[in-house]
Amino acid sequence: MIIITRPDATEEQIEHIVARIRFWGLKAEVSRGAMRVVIGVIGPEDKIREKPLGAFPGVESVTPVLKPYKLVAYEFRGTASQVKIGGIGVGGKELVLMAGPCSVESEDQITTIARAVREAGAKILRGGAFKPRTSPYSFQGLGKLGLQLLATARKETGMPIITEVMDTKDLELVAEYADCLQIGARNMQNFSLLREVGRLNVPVMLKRGMSATIKDLLMSAEYILAEGNFNVLLCERGIRTFETMSRNTLDLNAVPILKSETHLPIVVDPTHGIGIRQHIPSMALAAVAAGADSIMMEVHNAPEQAKSDGEQALLPNDFRDVVERMRAVAKAVGREM
């Protein structure tokens, strides 16, 4: 249920509403707009319906949220949310670029790439320390050493870092280093992990599962928000279809649909979405035009030597070129870079 207050509602009235909701054993989430305050009431629907929410002084209207996802629904906030990652806001007018290698391999590798992508316009550094791989014999990442090397690159470049957490047992360690936790496609419905990251005050980027519907993605995000962490970004990274000419099918339909369904910022990962180096720039440009709040791309200074996914990593010069073209598209659709 959503309570919208009158423009002239006082702080005392708002505090009274929130206190009463909590007295009833329900959750109250407060979102402050320029003119009105929106209070989300969370709990069993039958219990909420029996409460006289519209009778409080200062209440303008009470609206039920009929969707199965309550907290992630656009109606819950009534405006787009912005998530801060190390001081970088994602979800505002500025289009934010995340870039870096698939895997952290050495100090020289990660710092060299970090400097290159920062100079080209990236604001957030990506890199994997723990790598989920299809084959158990493939490179699995450097673990704690990889996190330490990412921290070194952050210190040198000033860029906040986003890196994947795969297991609840690694969560404390990864959260110690990361500015944003990435939940990969394979873990989108790892509900134990989602609940645990929901209890942390650390931004989370949730990637869409390879066979997940948009509703599945939103319901997974609901697990995180239900634990109290509203600093969540949703990432479209391609889904599995019958098509075999590309690694995945980048579902750009999801971007405008998600923008209308949820207040959470939307990230697009064209690297995994198509998985073919020469076509990644085209999909990045299309993602900007579709309305994405952030674009994530893999960049490697020596893709032929990469320990994972070298065939889909852009060279630094290619990344610099596509960023310039993305700026033109961003300007055309009213965004800044």
N, C-alpha and C positions, 0 to 999 in steps of 0.2 A: 504494500500500500504506500502511496506517495502523498504526503501532506505538503501543500504549498501555502506559505504564509502570505498575509497581506503586505503590501509595501510599507505600511506604517506599523507593522508588528514590532513590539519592543523586545529587547534582549531578555527581559524578565519573562515575557510571555513565551518566547522560544525555549528558554531554559525550563519553564514549567511543563511545556509539552514533552520535552525530551525526558525530564525526570519522571513524569507520569508513565510514559511508554516503558521505561526501564523498570518502574515499580511493578508493572504488569508482567514482567518476565520476558519482554520483547526487546529486540535490538533496535536502536535508533541511530541512523547514519545521517549526519547533517552536511548539506552542501550549500554554500553561500554564493548567491549570484549578486549582480549589481543592484537589483531592485527587490528580489525576494529570496527567501530561504526555503530550500527543499529538504524535507525530512523523510527519509526512507524508513519505513517500519517493517522489520523483518521478524518472521516467526510463523507458527502454524496459521494457515489461512482462516480456519474456523475461529480461532482465538482472536485474530485481528478483527474479523468482521463483527464480533460482538461488542467491540469497544467503541465508545462515542467519540471518534477522532475529530469529527467536524464540529463538536461542541466547544472546543477550546477557544478562548479569546485569541484573536490574531490569525485564525485559520481562514484562508480564502477558499480552498477547495481540497477535496480528498479524492484521489484517483487510484483505482486498483491496477496493479501490474499483472496482466493476464498471462504474460509469457512465463515459461518455466524458469528462465534465467531472470532474476530480479535485480541483483546488484549491478550486473554488467549492462542492463538494458539502458538505452539512451534516455528513456523517460525518467530513470532514477536520478540523473543529474540535470537533464534538460539542456545540457550544453556539452561540448567536447571537453574531455579531461586532458590535462597535460601532465606528463610524467618527467621528473627531473632525474637525469643520470649524471652524477658527478657535476651538477650545475648546468648541464645541457638539457634544455626543455624539448621534449618530443610531444607533438600534438598541437602546437601552435601554428602560426603562419609560416615559420621557417621550416623548410624541408631539411631534415638531418640525415647525413650520410654516415653509415657504419661500414668500416672496411678493414681488411687485414687477411692474414692467411688462414687456411682451414685449420692447420695445426701449428703450434709453436714448436720449432725444431732446435733453435739455438738462440743465444743472446744476439749475435750479429744479425741473424735472419729477422727476428721480430723487431729489433730496433731500426734496422734499415727500412723495412716495409712500413713501420709506424711513421717514420719521418716522411717517407714518400707520400703516403695517403693523406697525412696531415697537410702537407704543402699543396696537395691537389684540392683540398676542401673537405676531407672527412673530419668529423667532430668526435667520433667514438671509435675506438680500436677493438676489433673482434679477433679472437684467436682461441683455438681449442687446446686445453691442457689435458682434459679427459675426452677421449674420442670414441663414440659408439660406432663400431664398424660391422659391416655385414659378415665379414670373415673374422674368426677369432685369431687368425694368423697375421692379420694386417696391423699396421702401426696403431697402437692404442693411446698414444699421447704420452707426454712426459710427467703427467700428474703434478705433484707439488712443485717440482722444479719448473714446469711450464707456467704455473701460477706466479712463481717468483720472477720469472723472466718477463711476464706480462707487466708485473708491478715495476720492473726496471724500465720497460718501455714507457709506461705511464709517467714515471718520474722524469724521464728525459724529454718527452713530448708534451706533457700536460693533458693528454687525452685520457678520459675515463675508459675503462675496459668492460667488455661484455664477454662472458665465457660460459660454457655449458656445464651444468651440474647433472650427473646421471643417476646418482643414488643418494638416498637419505644419509647414508654413512659418510658421504663426502661433503655434505651440505655445509657443515660448520667450517670446514677448511676452505671451500670455494668462496663462501660468503665473507671470509676474512680478507680476501684479496679482491674480489670482483665488485665493480660498481653496479653491475646489472647481471642477474642470473638468467641464463638461457635454458629453457626447458625444450629439448629437441623433439622432433616429430615422433620419434619412437616412444617418448615418454609422455606424450600429450594426455594420455588417460592413465598415467601412473598416479592414482588418486592419493596414495600415501605421500608421495613426493610433493604433489600439489598442495596438500594440507600443510606440510612442513614449511614450504616456502611462503605459504600464506601467513604463517606465524612470525615471519621475519619482517623487519622494516627495511627491506632491500628491494629495489625495482626488479621486476621479472618480465622477461619476454617469452611468451608462450607460442611455440611454433605449431602450426596446424599439422595434424597427423596425415600420413600418406594416403589413407583411405577415409579420412574424417569428413563429415559434412560441416557446413558452417555452424549449424546448431550444435554439433558435437564440440566444436572449438569453443563456442560461447559457454556451454555447460561446464567444460573443463575450467575455463577462466572463473566461473562462478565459485568453484571450489576454493580458489585462491582468495577471492574477495570475501567469501563467507568467513574466512579465518581472520579477516581484518586488514589484509594488505591490498590497498587499492592502486598501488603503483605497478600496474600491469599493462604491457603492450601485447598486441596480437600480431602474429607474423604469418602471412601467406607465403609458402615456400614451394608450392607445386604439389599436385596430387597424382596418384597413380590412375591412369586410364588405360584404354586399349592401345593407345598410340605408342609406337616403338621408335620413332624417329628422334625423340628427345628423351632426356633422362626422366623428366616428369612433365606434367601439363600445368603451367603456371595459370592459376585460376584468377584472372584479373576481374572476373565478375564479382569475386568476393569483396573487393575493395569498396565499391559504392554500396553494396548490400550491408557490409559490416559498419560502414560510416552511418547508415541509417538505423541500424539495429543497436549499436552500442556507443557509449561515450568514450571508450578506450581508444588510444592511438593505434594506428595500423601501420605495420612495417611490411615491406615486400622484399623477398629474397629472390631476385631473378637468377642468381648463380645456380642454386639448387632447382629453381623452377624449370629451367630448360637444360642446364648442364652442358651446354656447348659454347665454348669461349666466344666464337665470332658472333653469336646471336644474343649474348647477354646484354650488350649495350642497347639493342632494340627493345628488349623487354624491360630494361631499366627506364628508358624513355616513356614507354607505354604505362609503366607503373606510376610515374610522376603525373602523367596526364589523367590517370584514373583516380587520383586523389590521395595516394599514399602519403603518410606523414614522415616516413623514413624509408630509405633504401639501404639494404645490406648487400655488400658484394665482397667476394673473395679476391684478394690481390696477392701475388707472389712475385718476388724478384727473379726467381729461377724456377719456373713451373716444371721444367723437365727433371728437376732434382727434388721436387716436393715429395714428402712422405705420404701425402694423402690428397686426392682430388686435384692434382696438378693440371689435368686436362681441362678443367673448368675455371681456373684462376686467370684473372686478367693480369697482364704486365703493368707495371706502374705507369708507363706512358699511355697505354690504352685506357687505364682508369682516368688519368688526367684529361684525356680527350673526351670521354663520355661525360665527365662531370661538367665540362664546358657546355656540352649540348644539353645536359639536364637543366642547367641554369636557364637556358632559353625557353625550355618547355615549362619550367616552374614559373617563370615570369608570365608566360601566356595564360596560365591557369590561376594567377593571383597568389602565387607562393614566393617566398624568398629563400635564397641559399647563401 
